[in-house]
Amino acid sequence: MINLFLSYRADDGVHVSARISKMLAEHFGRDRVFRDHDSLELGSRYPDELRGALARADVVIAIIGLNWLGARRGANSRCVDDPRDWVRTELRTAFELRRRVVPVLLDDVPVPAHDELPPDIAEVSRVTYWRVRHRTLDADVHALIRLLDPSAVEDPPSDAGHRAGTQINYGMGGVLYANQGVQHIHGVPGRGER
């Protein structure tokens, strides 16, 4: 089984991240799904625990909602532009550790453009992603679980993950999105170049 780390903004889809975390934990086990509010004990040293969880993670799931990119501290700068921003730190660390990063876009949120992101996390714009919609959340997360764990038995309903755009269709009805031209899909069973 794989270890998962959920990265999200507390003021951007926190309820959705809690639901996704719960569903992933039901399948993989709570000890294999790290989400700070679910996984940290009272009195834990936050920076140390996050770095340790990232080091153990096989996959980092970056939950990106409507305010993920534009969230601000005060009136001046975006949070993501601050090198000390925790979301940016989590993703930068994931890329430095060569972990697989899977952006999970909520509803109709677009993939952040390469030039909208700081250079140390700009790769987020170039990796395959998954989309979770409010109206099909359970089916979309079940399809994500199936992609992360091909041995998962339950097939989601046929509309799971379905979206328009550059896509790769899967037998379980889900759609994996590729952002940039032809690329190799890492970690997806039975798929290579597209």
MDAnalysis code that builds the backbone (N, CA, C; Angstrom):
import MDAnalysis as mda
import numpy as np

u = mda.Universe.empty(582, n_residues=194, atom_resindex=np.repeat(np.arange(194), 3), trajectory=True)
u.add_TopologyAttr("name", ["N", "CA", "C"] * 194)
u.add_TopologyAttr("resid", np.arange(1, 195))
u.add_TopologyAttr("resname", ["MET", "ILE", "ASN", "LEU", "PHE", "LEU", "SER", "TYR", "ARG", "ALA", "ASP", "ASP", "GLY", "VAL", "HIS", "VAL", "SER", "ALA", "ARG", "ILE", "SER", "LYS", "MET", "LEU", "ALA", "GLU", "HIS", "PHE", "GLY", "ARG", "ASP", "ARG", "VAL", "PHE", "ARG", "ASP", "HIS", "ASP", "SER", "LEU", "GLU", "LEU", "GLY", "SER", "ARG", "TYR", "PRO", "ASP", "GLU", "LEU", "ARG", "GLY", "ALA", "LEU", "ALA", "ARG", "ALA", "ASP", "VAL", "VAL", "ILE", "ALA", "ILE", "ILE", "GLY", "LEU", "ASN", "TRP", "LEU", "GLY", "ALA", "ARG", "ARG", "GLY", "ALA", "ASN", "SER", "ARG", "CYS", "VAL", "ASP", "ASP", "PRO", "ARG", "ASP", "TRP", "VAL", "ARG", "THR", "GLU", "LEU", "ARG", "THR", "ALA", "PHE", "GLU", "LEU", "ARG", "ARG", "ARG", "VAL", "VAL", "PRO", "VAL", "LEU", "LEU", "ASP", "ASP", "VAL", "PRO", "VAL", "PRO", "ALA", "HIS", "ASP", "GLU", "LEU", "PRO", "PRO", "ASP", "ILE", "ALA", "GLU", "VAL", "SER", "ARG", "VAL", "THR", "TYR", "TRP", "ARG", "VAL", "ARG", "HIS", "ARG", "THR", "LEU", "ASP", "ALA", "ASP", "VAL", "HIS", "ALA", "LEU", "ILE", "ARG", "LEU", "LEU", "ASP", "PRO", "SER", "ALA", "VAL", "GLU", "ASP", "PRO", "PRO", "SER", "ASP", "ALA", "GLY", "HIS", "ARG", "ALA", "GLY", "THR", "GLN", "ILE", "ASN", "TYR", "GLY", "MET", "GLY", "GLY", "VAL", "LEU", "TYR", "ALA", "ASN", "GLN", "GLY", "VAL", "GLN", "HIS", "ILE", "HIS", "GLY", "VAL", "PRO", "GLY", "ARG", "GLY", "GLU", "ARG"])
u.atoms.positions = np.array([
    [0.839, -1.201, 0.000],
    [0.000, 0.000, 0.000],
    [0.872, 1.249, 0.000],
    [0.326, 2.308, -0.582],
    [1.074, 3.553, -0.678],
    [0.743, 4.478, 0.493],
    [1.643, 5.420, 0.739],
    [1.427, 6.471, 1.727],
    [1.072, 7.754, 0.995],
    [0.050, 8.432, 1.477],
    [-0.448, 9.640, 0.831],
    [-0.309, 10.835, 1.762],
    [-0.048, 11.990, 1.173],
    [0.033, 13.259, 1.907],
    [-0.928, 14.218, 1.228],
    [-1.850, 14.806, 1.982],
    [-2.787, 15.779, 1.426],
    [-2.319, 17.187, 1.729],
    [-2.129, 17.964, 0.682],
    [-1.748, 19.358, 0.793],
    [-2.954, 20.196, 0.371],
    [-3.311, 21.201, 1.161],
    [-4.477, 22.030, 0.861],
    [-4.357, 23.340, 1.619],
    [-5.123, 24.332, 1.200],
    [-5.197, 25.596, 1.929],
    [-6.362, 25.526, 2.897],
    [-6.134, 25.906, 4.134],
    [-7.174, 25.828, 5.165],
    [-8.392, 26.671, 4.811],
    [-8.188, 27.782, 4.091],
    [-9.329, 28.639, 3.741],
    [-9.798, 28.395, 2.307],
    [-9.464, 27.244, 1.755],
    [-9.827, 26.941, 0.372],
    [-10.167, 25.451, 0.251],
    [-11.406, 25.108, 0.493],
    [-11.818, 23.722, 0.327],
    [-11.487, 22.823, 1.496],
    [-11.427, 23.381, 2.718],
    [-11.058, 22.566, 3.874],
    [-12.059, 21.439, 4.110],
    [-13.345, 21.694, 3.870],
    [-14.353, 20.654, 4.075],
    [-14.217, 19.549, 3.032],
    [-13.899, 19.934, 1.813],
    [-13.694, 18.931, 0.764],
    [-12.443, 18.113, 1.066],
    [-11.385, 18.769, 1.528],
    [-10.161, 18.026, 1.851],
    [-10.417, 17.044, 2.991],
    [-11.266, 17.422, 3.946],
    [-11.607, 16.517, 5.049],
    [-12.366, 15.302, 4.518],
    [-13.290, 15.523, 3.605],
    [-14.069, 14.411, 3.030],
    [-13.164, 13.501, 2.201],
    [-12.293, 14.085, 1.379],
    [-11.367, 13.292, 0.568],
    [-10.446, 12.488, 1.476],
    [-9.931, 13.119, 2.533],
    [-9.060, 12.439, 3.477],
    [-9.776, 11.251, 4.111],
    [-11.016, 11.442, 4.517],
    [-11.797, 10.367, 5.147],
    [-11.977, 9.193, 4.188],
    [-12.317, 9.492, 2.942],
    [-12.542, 8.422, 1.962],
    [-11.244, 7.677, 1.655],
    [-10.145, 8.413, 1.522],
    [-8.855, 7.769, 1.275],
    [-8.458, 6.897, 2.471],
    [-8.685, 7.411, 3.689],
    [-8.341, 6.653, 4.899],
    [-9.191, 5.398, 5.034],
    [-10.440, 5.457, 4.603],
    [-11.295, 4.270, 4.644],
    [-10.737, 3.159, 3.757],
    [-10.094, 3.543, 2.668],
    [-9.535, 2.535, 1.759],
    [-8.108, 2.137, 2.148],
    [-7.239, 3.136, 2.334],
    [-5.818, 2.867, 2.551],
    [-5.457, 2.665, 4.022],
    [-6.284, 3.184, 4.933],
    [-5.979, 3.145, 6.359],
    [-5.537, 4.519, 6.833],
    [-6.009, 4.925, 8.016],
    [-5.697, 6.261, 8.537],
    [-4.202, 6.480, 8.669],
    [-3.430, 5.448, 8.995],
    [-1.990, 5.622, 9.179],
    [-1.252, 5.821, 7.858],
    [-1.930, 5.656, 6.734],
    [-1.296, 5.835, 5.420],
    [-1.740, 7.113, 4.713],
    [-2.627, 7.869, 5.343],
    [-3.124, 9.117, 4.753],
    [-2.841, 10.242, 5.733],
    [-1.927, 11.141, 5.349],
    [-1.574, 12.258, 6.226],
    [-2.325, 13.504, 5.786],
    [-3.106, 14.033, 6.694],
    [-3.731, 15.355, 6.561],
    [-3.570, 15.997, 7.920],
    [-2.957, 17.153, 7.970],
    [-2.542, 17.724, 9.250],
    [-3.609, 17.657, 10.337],
    [-4.835, 18.081, 10.065],
    [-5.864, 18.096, 11.108],
    [-6.256, 16.699, 11.574],
    [-6.103, 15.702, 10.717],
    [-6.457, 14.327, 11.070],
    [-5.289, 13.576, 11.688],
    [-4.062, 13.980, 11.392],
    [-2.893, 13.159, 11.687],
    [-1.982, 13.681, 12.786],
    [-2.053, 14.960, 13.103],
    [-1.152, 15.525, 14.107],
    [-1.738, 15.395, 15.507],
    [-0.929, 14.901, 16.430],
    [-1.350, 14.831, 17.828],
    [-1.177, 16.193, 18.478],
    [-1.932, 16.426, 19.503],
    [-1.830, 17.664, 20.260],
    [-0.398, 17.842, 20.765],
    [0.173, 19.005, 20.519],
    [1.534, 19.289, 20.957],
    [2.608, 18.865, 19.973],
    [2.214, 18.362, 18.799],
    [3.205, 17.963, 17.793],
    [3.944, 19.188, 17.274],
    [5.210, 18.989, 16.929],
    [5.995, 20.054, 16.285],
    [5.642, 20.045, 14.808],
    [4.818, 21.000, 14.420],
    [4.231, 21.063, 13.082],
    [5.253, 20.913, 11.947],
    [6.315, 21.726, 11.916],
    [7.267, 21.600, 10.798],
    [7.912, 20.217, 10.715],
    [8.311, 19.670, 11.841],
    [8.965, 18.357, 11.848],
    [8.020, 17.264, 11.384],
    [6.780, 17.311, 11.863],
    [5.798, 16.287, 11.496],
    [5.478, 16.343, 10.000],
    [5.318, 17.565, 9.459],
    [5.023, 17.699, 8.039],
    [6.175, 17.183, 7.185],
    [7.390, 17.548, 7.540],
    [8.550, 17.078, 6.767],
    [8.680, 15.556, 6.843],
    [8.442, 14.989, 8.024],
    [8.501, 13.539, 8.175],
    [7.445, 12.841, 7.353],
    [6.233, 13.387, 7.354],
    [5.143, 12.788, 6.573],
    [5.430, 12.883, 5.074],
    [6.007, 13.993, 4.636],
    [6.374, 14.132, 3.222],
    [7.469, 13.140, 2.843],
    [8.406, 12.921, 3.728],
    [9.484, 11.967, 3.456],
    [8.941, 10.542, 3.325],
    [7.878, 10.215, 4.065],
    [7.276, 8.874, 4.007],
    [6.293, 8.720, 2.848],
    [5.822, 9.831, 2.305],
    [4.769, 9.796, 1.285],
    [5.282, 9.248, -0.043],
    [4.432, 8.498, -0.700],
    [4.687, 8.067, -2.077],
    [4.032, 9.036, -3.052],
    [2.869, 9.564, -2.652],
    [2.091, 10.468, -3.495],
    [1.636, 11.647, -2.649],
    [1.783, 12.855, -3.208],
    [1.285, 14.066, -2.567],
    [0.089, 14.540, -3.384],
    [-1.050, 14.619, -2.734],
    [-2.272, 15.076, -3.392],
    [-2.457, 16.542, -3.042],
    [-2.373, 17.400, -4.066],
    [-2.511, 18.843, -3.874],
    [-3.939, 19.234, -4.223],
    [-4.744, 19.521, -3.217],
    [-6.140, 19.891, -3.433],
    [-6.193, 21.378, -3.744],
    [-6.662, 21.686, -4.958],
    [-6.636, 23.067, -5.456],
    [-8.057, 23.546, -5.688],
    [-8.484, 24.477, -4.841],
    [-9.806, 25.067, -4.961],
    [-9.736, 26.450, -5.573],
    [-10.858, 27.120, -5.557],
    [-11.009, 28.423, -6.210],
    [-10.023, 29.470, -5.701],
    [-9.691, 29.448, -4.399],
    [-8.817, 30.480, -3.816],
    [-7.396, 30.002, -3.561],
    [-7.045, 28.823, -4.052],
    [-5.725, 28.250, -3.785],
    [-4.609, 29.159, -4.302],
    [-4.731, 29.617, -5.532],
    [-3.684, 30.432, -6.144],
    [-3.741, 31.884, -5.686],
    [-4.933, 32.421, -5.516],
    [-5.081, 33.842, -5.210],
    [-5.163, 34.188, -3.741],
    [-5.082, 33.194, -2.848],
    [-5.163, 33.477, -1.412],
    [-4.083, 34.482, -1.017],
    [-4.475, 35.436, -0.166],
    [-3.554, 36.510, 0.227],
    [-3.431, 36.623, 1.731],
    [-2.258, 37.062, 2.153],
    [-2.041, 37.454, 3.546],
    [-2.009, 38.970, 3.552],
    [-3.022, 39.572, 4.121],
    [-3.119, 41.022, 4.052],
    [-3.560, 41.432, 2.650],
    [-3.282, 42.640, 2.277],
    [-3.745, 43.153, 0.990],
    [-2.689, 43.093, -0.098],
    [-1.460, 42.748, 0.247],
    [-0.373, 42.923, -0.703],
    [-0.070, 41.720, -1.580],
    [0.465, 40.657, -1.011],
    [0.990, 39.583, -1.852],
    [0.227, 38.280, -1.670],
    [0.298, 37.458, -2.709],
    [-0.324, 36.140, -2.650],
    [0.462, 35.245, -1.692],
    [-0.230, 34.383, -1.011],
    [0.428, 33.437, -0.097],
    [1.460, 32.600, -0.836],
    [1.104, 32.132, -2.028],
    [1.976, 31.234, -2.777],
    [3.299, 31.892, -3.167],
    [3.348, 33.224, -3.166],
    [4.590, 33.923, -3.497],
    [5.562, 34.013, -2.319],
    [5.088, 33.681, -1.137],
    [5.932, 33.691, 0.058],
    [6.644, 32.336, 0.167],
    [7.973, 32.296, 0.137],
    [8.701, 31.022, 0.228],
    [8.397, 30.244, 1.512],
    [7.879, 30.935, 2.539],
    [7.544, 30.266, 3.807],
    [6.110, 29.765, 3.862],
    [5.327, 30.032, 2.821],
    [3.942, 29.549, 2.750],
    [3.953, 28.027, 2.872],
    [3.113, 27.473, 3.748],
    [3.151, 26.027, 3.999],
    [2.766, 25.215, 2.775],
    [1.782, 25.659, 2.026],
    [1.391, 24.907, 0.825],
    [2.557, 24.873, -0.169],
    [3.166, 26.012, -0.372],
    [4.327, 26.064, -1.280],
    [5.468, 25.199, -0.736],
    [5.713, 25.263, 0.560],
    [6.772, 24.453, 1.179],
    [6.503, 22.967, 0.990],
    [5.250, 22.552, 1.187],
    [4.899, 21.139, 1.007],
    [5.150, 20.678, -0.414],
    [4.721, 21.473, -1.388],
    [4.905, 21.078, -2.785],
    [6.372, 21.150, -3.208],
    [7.068, 22.189, -2.773],
    [8.498, 22.293, -3.083],
    [9.239, 21.077, -2.521],
    [8.950, 20.716, -1.286],
    [9.587, 19.552, -0.663],
    [9.243, 18.280, -1.420],
    [7.991, 18.132, -1.831],
    [7.578, 16.945, -2.587],
    [8.377, 16.826, -3.884],
    [8.534, 17.932, -4.607],
    [9.311, 17.890, -5.854],
    [10.784, 17.620, -5.583],
    [11.319, 18.236, -4.521],
    [12.726, 17.982, -4.169],
    [12.963, 16.520, -3.820],
    [11.986, 15.899, -3.161],
    [12.095, 14.488, -2.787],
    [11.673, 13.548, -3.924],
    [11.313, 14.139, -5.055],
    [10.899, 13.384, -6.245],
    [9.680, 12.517, -5.971],
    [8.741, 13.073, -5.206],
    [7.486, 12.388, -4.955],
    [6.525, 12.682, -6.099],
    [5.614, 11.763, -6.326],
    [4.586, 11.993, -7.343],
    [3.583, 12.989, -6.766],
    [3.325, 14.068, -7.487],
    [2.371, 15.088, -7.067],
    [1.158, 14.996, -7.985],
    [-0.017, 14.856, -7.380],
    [-1.263, 14.752, -8.142],
    [-2.155, 15.929, -7.752],
    [-2.253, 16.943, -8.612],
    [-3.205, 18.018, -8.329],
    [-4.636, 17.479, -8.445],
    [-5.459, 17.780, -7.447],
    [-6.879, 17.448, -7.483],
    [-7.614, 18.777, -7.541],
    [-8.182, 19.060, -8.706],
    [-8.852, 20.338, -8.937],
    [-10.315, 20.225, -8.544],
    [-10.796, 21.198, -7.784],
    [-12.174, 21.183, -7.322],
    [-13.080, 21.912, -8.307],
    [-14.159, 21.248, -8.679],
    [-15.156, 21.778, -9.603],
    [-14.500, 22.293, -10.886],
    [-14.697, 23.571, -11.233],
    [-14.196, 24.095, -12.512],
    [-12.906, 24.898, -12.378],
    [-12.185, 24.734, -11.291],
    [-10.934, 25.467, -11.086],
    [-9.948, 25.067, -12.191],
    [-9.354, 26.045, -12.876],
    [-8.374, 25.706, -13.911],
    [-7.034, 25.291, -13.307],
    [-6.263, 24.569, -14.086],
    [-4.900, 24.236, -13.679],
    [-4.115, 25.544, -13.586],
    [-3.396, 25.775, -12.503],
    [-2.585, 27.000, -12.439],
    [-1.573, 27.013, -13.596],
    [-1.464, 28.137, -14.259],
    [-0.520, 28.267, -15.366],
    [0.906, 28.303, -14.831],
    [1.834, 27.814, -15.636],
    [3.243, 27.755, -15.265],
    [3.756, 29.112, -14.797],
    [3.415, 30.172, -15.538],
    [3.924, 31.510, -15.188],
    [3.170, 32.165, -14.033],
    [2.114, 31.527, -13.534],
    [1.412, 32.040, -12.354],
    [2.007, 31.499, -11.054],
    [2.892, 30.515, -11.175],
    [3.437, 29.833, -10.010],
    [4.895, 30.204, -9.780],
    [5.350, 30.185, -8.539],
    [6.780, 30.374, -8.280],
    [7.559, 29.240, -8.954],
    [8.778, 29.497, -9.411],
    [9.552, 28.483, -10.142],
    [9.719, 27.160, -9.403],
    [9.821, 27.201, -8.070],
    [10.075, 25.955, -7.342],
    [8.870, 25.016, -7.282],
    [7.674, 25.503, -7.644],
    [6.507, 24.622, -7.697],
    [5.771, 24.711, -9.040],
    [6.418, 25.334, -10.032],
    [5.772, 25.514, -11.336],
    [5.447, 24.191, -12.017],
    [6.101, 23.116, -11.603],
    [5.844, 21.788, -12.183],
    [4.396, 21.349, -11.965],
    [3.717, 21.941, -10.989],
    [2.300, 21.631, -10.750],
    [1.497, 21.826, -12.039],
    [1.893, 22.774, -12.862],
    [1.161, 23.058, -14.096],
    [1.408, 22.019, -15.185],
    [2.346, 21.110, -14.972],
    [2.746, 20.180, -16.034],
    [2.500, 18.713, -15.718],
    [1.908, 18.434, -14.576],
    [1.665, 17.032, -14.231],
    [0.194, 16.689, -14.466],
    [-0.067, 15.410, -14.668],
    [-1.450, 14.991, -14.864],
    [-2.230, 15.230, -13.575],
    [-3.504, 15.523, -13.738],
    [-4.316, 15.890, -12.590],
    [-5.656, 15.163, -12.608],
    [-6.372, 15.277, -11.512],
    [-7.699, 14.687, -11.375],
    [-8.660, 15.788, -10.969],
    [-9.907, 15.661, -11.351],
    [-10.911, 16.674, -11.016],
    [-11.982, 16.045, -10.131],
    [-12.358, 16.755, -9.074],
    [-13.415, 16.323, -8.172],
    [-14.472, 17.417, -8.167],
    [-15.693, 17.023, -8.450],
    [-16.807, 17.977, -8.466],
    [-17.712, 17.732, -7.267],
    [-18.324, 18.799, -6.806],
    [-19.212, 18.716, -5.650],
    [-20.327, 17.691, -5.880],
    [-20.951, 17.738, -7.057],
    [-22.102, 16.868, -7.299],
    [-21.730, 15.403, -7.506],
    [-20.459, 15.122, -7.823],
    [-20.035, 13.727, -8.035],
    [-18.832, 13.388, -7.157],
    [-18.718, 14.055, -6.008],
    [-17.535, 13.922, -5.167],
    [-17.220, 12.470, -4.831],
    [-18.182, 11.725, -4.323],
    [-17.908, 10.346, -3.918],
    [-17.425, 9.502, -5.097],
    [-18.099, 9.610, -6.229],
    [-17.704, 8.834, -7.408],
    [-16.324, 9.255, -7.902],
    [-16.039, 10.546, -7.877],
    [-14.745, 11.041, -8.345],
    [-13.613, 10.570, -7.434],
    [-13.847, 10.577, -6.128],
    [-12.809, 10.130, -5.192],
    [-12.624, 8.615, -5.288],
    [-13.710, 7.870, -5.466],
    [-13.576, 6.418, -5.656],
    [-12.764, 6.104, -6.907],
    [-12.967, 6.883, -7.966],
    [-12.183, 6.680, -9.192],
    [-10.718, 7.033, -8.965],
    [-10.453, 8.069, -8.185],
    [-9.084, 8.426, -7.831],
    [-8.429, 7.290, -7.045],
    [-9.154, 6.725, -6.111],
    [-8.638, 5.590, -5.335],
    [-8.276, 4.443, -6.274],
    [-9.127, 4.196, -7.248],
    [-8.882, 3.108, -8.214],
    [-7.589, 3.368, -9.008],
    [-7.317, 4.624, -9.349],
    [-6.084, 4.955, -10.060],
    [-4.865, 4.796, -9.158],
    [-5.022, 5.166, -7.892],
    [-3.910, 5.055, -6.951],
    [-3.672, 3.611, -6.526],
    [-4.728, 2.815, -6.506],
    [-4.646, 1.413, -6.085],
    [-5.446, 0.550, -7.051],
    [-4.800, 0.037, -8.096],
    [-5.508, -0.756, -9.108],
    [-6.175, -2.008, -8.539],
    [-5.793, -2.434, -7.341],
    [-6.422, -3.621, -6.761],
    [-7.762, -3.293, -6.095],
    [-8.120, -2.001, -6.052],
    [-9.402, -1.619, -5.461],
    [-10.523, -2.286, -6.245],
    [-11.463, -2.896, -5.551],
    [-12.478, -3.717, -6.191],
    [-13.650, -2.903, -6.705],
    [-14.058, -1.909, -5.947],
    [-15.273, -1.181, -6.268],
    [-15.072, -0.257, -7.466],
    [-15.911, -0.406, -8.483],
    [-15.900, 0.504, -9.617],
    [-16.856, 1.656, -9.343],
    [-16.429, 2.896, -9.598],
    [-17.314, 4.035, -9.378],
    [-18.336, 4.133, -10.502],
    [-19.379, 4.932, -10.319],
    [-20.340, 5.159, -11.393],
    [-19.656, 5.700, -12.632],
    [-20.284, 5.548, -13.780],
    [-19.642, 5.857, -15.055],
    [-19.308, 7.328, -15.249],
    [-19.914, 8.254, -14.486],
    [-19.591, 9.671, -14.683],
    [-18.420, 10.137, -13.829],
    [-17.800, 9.247, -13.087],
    [-16.714, 9.632, -12.186],
    [-15.561, 10.257, -12.941],
    [-15.166, 11.445, -12.537],
    [-14.010, 12.109, -13.095],
    [-14.190, 12.623, -14.510],
    [-15.358, 12.471, -15.133],
    [-15.515, 12.830, -16.533],
    [-15.525, 14.343, -16.725],
    [-14.680, 14.807, -17.602],
    [-14.580, 16.227, -17.927],
    [-14.210, 16.381, -19.403],
    [-14.363, 17.586, -19.907],
    [-13.951, 17.870, -21.283],
    [-12.489, 18.276, -21.300],
    [-11.852, 18.185, -22.461],
    [-10.468, 18.611, -22.594],
    [-9.564, 17.454, -22.953],
    [-8.256, 17.686, -22.893],
    [-7.286, 16.643, -23.164],
    [-7.391, 15.611, -22.073],
    [-7.724, 14.388, -22.440],
    [-8.016, 13.394, -21.423],
    [-7.656, 11.992, -21.873],
    [-7.510, 11.134, -20.896],
    [-7.285, 9.719, -21.133],
    [-8.396, 8.996, -20.401],
    [-9.211, 8.227, -21.114],
    [-10.335, 7.544, -20.493],
    [-9.911, 6.211, -19.922],
    [-10.509, 5.851, -18.806],
    [-10.226, 4.592, -18.142],
    [-11.478, 3.756, -18.088],
    [-11.292, 2.442, -18.021],
    [-12.404, 1.514, -18.019],
    [-13.401, 1.752, -16.902],
    [-12.954, 2.306, -15.773],
    [-13.875, 2.499, -14.667],
    [-14.685, 3.776, -14.827],
    [-14.499, 4.483, -15.939],
    [-15.298, 5.664, -16.213],
    [-14.611, 6.967, -15.870],
    [-13.450, 6.921, -15.239],
    [-12.752, 8.137, -14.864],
    [-11.932, 8.691, -16.005],
    [-11.475, 9.907, -15.835],
    [-10.674, 10.576, -16.850],
    [-9.477, 11.208, -16.171],
    [-8.279, 10.893, -16.680],
    [-7.055, 11.498, -16.177],
    [-6.673, 12.587, -17.161],
    [-6.355, 13.764, -16.681],
    [-6.063, 14.894, -17.552],
    [-4.571, 15.121, -17.695],
    [-4.147, 15.362, -18.905],
    [-2.763, 15.722, -19.169],
    [-2.744, 17.184, -19.580],
    [-1.779, 17.923, -19.044],
    [-1.760, 19.370, -19.239],
    [-0.983, 19.823, -20.464],
    [0.104, 19.139, -20.802],
    [1.010, 19.639, -21.827],
    [1.343, 18.553, -22.836],
    [0.850, 18.638, -24.038],
    [1.259, 17.766, -25.132],
    [1.369, 16.295, -24.796],
    [2.259, 15.587, -25.499],
    [2.472, 14.167, -25.274],
    [3.438, 13.998, -24.116],
    [3.073, 13.169, -23.173],
    [3.944, 12.931, -22.033],
    [3.679, 11.549, -21.484],
    [4.648, 11.022, -20.766],
    [4.493, 9.713, -20.153],
    [3.677, 9.852, -18.880],
    [2.734, 8.950, -18.692],
    [1.903, 8.967, -17.503],
    [2.547, 8.045, -16.477],
    [3.145, 8.597, -15.438],
    [3.842, 7.809, -14.426],
    [2.871, 7.241, -13.415],
    [3.060, 5.980, -13.100],
    [2.313, 5.371, -12.014],
    [0.883, 5.010, -12.332],
    [0.493, 5.076, -13.606],
    [-0.854, 4.701, -13.972],
    [-0.798, 3.365, -14.681],
    [-1.393, 2.314, -14.116],
    [-1.275, 0.977, -14.665],
    [-1.807, 0.869, -16.077],
    [-1.069, 0.172, -16.902],
    [-1.550, -0.124, -18.249],
    [-1.514, 1.027, -19.207],
    [-0.873, 2.115, -18.874],
    [-0.825, 3.287, -19.772],
    [0.611, 3.698, -19.989],
    [0.919, 4.183, -21.155],
    [2.254, 4.688, -21.440],
    [2.138, 6.031, -22.115],
    [2.698, 6.129, -23.314],
    [2.589, 7.388, -24.057],
    [1.162, 7.570, -24.545],
    [0.753, 8.779, -24.699],
    [-0.572, 9.032, -25.262],
    [-0.447, 9.903, -26.475],
])
